[in-house]
């Protein structure tokens, strides 16, 4: 239940402030990870929008985008990858 009902609707946003003498000015970094979806849609689009609303200088996509059955339909996988790339 948790993996299929609760977590997919639980978008988490965390903000951290870090300092480094190596940086001369502020750098806003946004990281998006663990979409793990089998259908790129409104929920995933909302996650990207929320990330972009933070106005990051750099965006890192940390992985686990598409949840796919390795023996599944290659056309479906390619369709989901195309939707991800369009976001």
C-alpha positions, 0 to 999 in steps of 0.5 A: 500500500505504501509503495503504490498509494502513499509514496507516489503522492508524497513529493518532498522538498528539502532546502539546505544551506551550505557554505564553501570558501571555494565559491565566490557567489551563491549557487542554487542547486536543485536535485530531482531523484527517484521518480520511479514511475511507469507512466510519466504524467501530471504528477511527474510534471508537477515535480519538475515544475516545483523544482523549476519554481525554485529557480536553481542555477544547476539541476542534477537528475540523480536517477531512478526515473522510470520503473520498468520491467526489463522483459517489458514492452520496449516501445512503452519504455521508449515512450516513457523516456520520450515523455521524460525528455520532453519535461 
